[in-house]
């Protein structure tokens, strides 16, 4: 049986193809302006990668903020449930998921079966999310991919008082004028974001194992900042960005099996 | 249109054209008194021969002029009401009654009074602490309130006038409570949107007309054999003033049913009655001081421990959850809502105590946030479903 999960997020669209027990294709592309086009492209590419045809898909679950705009979808499920499911498959011991994506961040509590028992999401503004890091990387004149590596060289993270993108940008101006090192500034940015996540997630709690997902989880400086803030070790799956799409594919598989019965 | 569908069609009309009936009555020379909040004693307005009219905000209307007169630390719902008032949405009003409820109402009273410049403006000082001395004080305050209305209309309000008004308002509460009964079947025979619209429509009408409208709704819904909704999780909405049907619509659009509430435009206001056996003023003091369960009122914790305290404070939530067989609850609050803001941790603890899954939503008062709410609500329904 072949199924797919499509996660159309604010910044990127992801697709995972699942054939029986194994992942046979996964792709990440920028979402761009047109959500439904992104969904089409990402699934087409994933199918090409695995050398399969669209007709072979027996069930498709869509997720992410564009979940209702996916023409191919048989069912739309929120990213909260999908992330929990994907993480549970990769790391069965996981009890907490921290997901930081392009426009939102969330903390999800899960049980041993991957069921969600509690969750919290950031408010409508994108403070302290992937978009925030993107803007900061532009302000500091370095590539987003280098932020983690550079921040790990910071010895004394600067204190950044606001994760509001607009206010933080003006804070950058002041810090640079004061001659602070880029390393310390970026470490400070990560620290401020980690603090925000810790505050937001306190009602859910951070039970072990804590797994970090979403595009921002690829940033090792952010991982370290979270570990320092929460005083515990954090696991990052190999491809943290596709956890939502993977969960969607797993749910698609369960749904397809249920319908066969 | 057949006779059976008259009630809900009227509700829809009054809900969409909120204030249309009050505008007509005002044109006929009747005096319409606006109010905000469940703590405004309406029986007094009715007894004076005036018509109480509950102000609503509008989540589709950006707050503009209002924000030039009020600071944005005031909750967005109340700012929206004020904004509409200063933009002449409620130009038919002859007066306003604002009770001492949340801080925003107290602190902005003077801004309202000089911005609207209406012939009648009254602040009703409802104590925020329930003690013996509060009853004594509130009795006197209600007499002052009564006198202000008498001076405004140029006529005495007798005890008989008051008793008659109390009877009419109690009748209204009985009928509203009867509408809630249709929520008990699974799935419910009335949708959350319909019930929200019904009660909102009622709050824009003179009490006698509101009673007749409820009769028509009861008759229409009573004839239903089948629910308009599919079977889904049964949800309780907990919060303050939710003066539109959009939240209920969103929840029901996602496959659940809104079957209970604690809100000001719902059970907080419509369920508690006035004791008709007591002298009218005393009976009103009793209801408006001690029968409305709102976080603005402080009641002393006599047990000295947290668990007993929250059991005493939120028992009504537990009863409602049980009576209406709810599967989950949504606390829906506006940013900067001070009375509820202070209470959130205790309320959350209470839901844990009664084992009802809870989603806490903090929102602006704007139609623009529906997308963000949708994801949270859908995830919550998936979680409990």
Contacts between the chains, C-beta under 8 A, distances in Angstrom:
chain1	res1	chain2	res2	distance
A	65	B	371	7.4
A	65	B	375	6.8
A	77	B	382	6.4
A	78	B	375	5.5
A	78	B	378	4.8
A	78	B	379	4.0
A	78	B	382	6.0
A	79	B	375	7.4
A	79	B	379	7.8
A	80	B	375	7.6
A	80	B	379	3.8
A	80	B	382	7.5
A	80	B	383	7.6
A	81	B	379	6.2
A	81	B	382	4.8
A	81	B	383	7.1
A	115	B	383	7.6
A	116	B	379	7.3
A	116	B	382	7.5
A	116	B	383	4.6
A	117	B	383	7.4
A	119	B	379	6.3
A	119	B	383	7.2
A	121	B	372	8.0
A	121	B	375	7.3
A	121	B	376	6.0
A	123	B	362	6.9
A	123	B	372	7.7
A	124	B	364	7.6
A	124	B	369	5.8
A	124	B	372	4.9
A	203	B	348	7.4
A	203	B	360	7.9
